[in-house]
Amino acid sequence: MLNKQKIAIIVPDGMADLEVPMLGGKTPMEAAKKPCMDFLAQNGICGMAKFIPQGMISDASATANLAILGYDPKIYSKGRSPLEAASMGLSMRPNDTAFRCNLVTLGEEEEYEQKTMLDHGADEISTEEADVLIKEIDKQLGSDQMRFFTGKSYRHILLWENCPGEEVFTGPHDIKKKQIKDYLPSGPYLKLLKKSHEILKDHPINIQRRENGKKTANSIWLWSPGATPTMPDFKSKHGLGGSVVAAVDLICGLGIYAGMNVTEPEGATGNFHTNYQNKGLCAIAEFEKGADFVFVHIEAPDECGHRGEVENKVKSIEKIDEMIIAPIHDYLNSHSKEFEMLVLPDHPTLVSTGAHSYDPVPFLIYKKGSGKKTGIQNFNEKSAKNSGIFMQNGHELLDFALGQ
C-alpha cells in the first residue's frame, strides 16, 4: 500500500471541441464512450478553466501545459521551441533563439506567397524521411549561426544565433487551407522559407512520396521562437516529486526544465496510432518507483482535430479512457489510501477548422473519499460549464485541486 498521497494529471491534448453535425450535434467528448471519465466526474468536482491568457495565443499548447503544471505563463512562458530543444538534448548558446521548424505541405501555386497551407505536418511524414530532408536543409542553408536539427515526424528545431529582430510568426496548424501570404514573416525569414521550398519540392524523398500518393514535405515553416526559459523546479514549487509521461518534445522539454523525471513510452508516436496502453503502464511504473505526481500527456485528440478526423477523435478519447485513465485509477484505488486525479484538455482543437481554439476547457477533479461532487453525469464541455465553477487563471487550478 502506498502511504503518501498520489496525484495523476491526464491531459488528452485538444480533446475539447464544438458540436459536430456528423455526431448528431454532439461534441466528440459527448459522443465518446468514456465510463471511467464519467465515473470520476460523477464523483468529483467539474468546472471550466482558462489556460491561455489574453495576448498569448501564438502557442497555445506550450502556454496551456505550463499553466496546467501551475506555472503562470505570463511569467515563465518563453515559447515551445526552447522546451523542444531541451527534450532533444540540444544546448542553446547565450544568444541563440530556438524556432519550431515544421515540415509542411504547401499548394502548387506558382508564387510562394500565393501558396495554400495544405497540411501542417506533411501527412505525418515519418521521422526517417524527415531526417533526410532536414539534413539536406542544414547542409544547404545551415551555418555556424543557423543550425537545423531533426526531431520527430514533422516537428524539428532551428537554433539561430543573433537572429534578426522581432517578427510575428503563426503556427501552421492554425492556417490550414488558407493562403499563406498574410501569415508570412518578412526579410531573412521569408527568404529562408522560399529557399527551403526550392530545395525540397523535387527532392527524391518527395518524388517518392508523390508517387505513393502521399503529400510532399515541400517547405519548412518557422514559428514559436524563444530563448532559454528560467523556471523553479516542480518539487520546490509544489512539494511533490514529479514525473512526465509523454511522446512529444514540447511536453518532455517542459518536464526537463521543471526538474521532473521524463519517460517516453515505447510505441508512443504523438498521433492517433500511439501506444495508449504503454502510456498507462508507464504512469503506473512511475508511481511504483516512488513518484508523488505523474503528468500524462496524450497528443492523439489534438492531431485528429487538426486533421479533421471526427471518428478518430472520438475513438482516441475512448482509448484514453479505457487504456490510460481506467488502469491508473484502478491501480491507485487498490494501492493508495489517498489519491487524486485531474483530467482535462489543454485547449480545444476544432475538427471543423483544424485549428486550435483558445476558449476555456472542462476539467474534472476526483479525490478518493472526498465526497465533494458537482453532480454531473457525462464529462463534457456543456456539463462542466453548467457546474458554475470557473477558473479564470488556469495556472491556479493545480493549487485549487491540491486544496480539495
Buried (B, 14 or more C-beta within 10 A) or exposed (E): EBEBBBBBBBBBBBBBBBBBEEBEEBBBBBBBEBEBBBBBBBBBBBBBBBBBBEEBBBBBBBBBBBBBBBBBBBEBBBBBBBBBBBBBEBEBEEEBBBBBBBBBBBEEEEEBEEBBBBBBBBBBBBBEBBBBBBBBBBEEBBEEEBBBBBBBBBBBBBBBBEBEEEBEBBBBBBBBEBBBEEBBBEEBBBEBBBBBBEBBBEBEBBEEBBEEEBBBBBBBBBBBBBBBBEBBEBBEBBEBBBBBBBBBBBBBBBBBBBBBBBBBBEEBBBBBEBBBBBBBBBBBBBBEEEBBBBBBBBBBBBBBBBBBBBEBBBBBBBBBBBBBBBBBBEBBEEBBEBBBBBBBBBBBBBBBBBBBBBBBBBBBBBBBEBEEEBEBEBBBBBBBBBBEBEBEBBBBBBEBBBEE
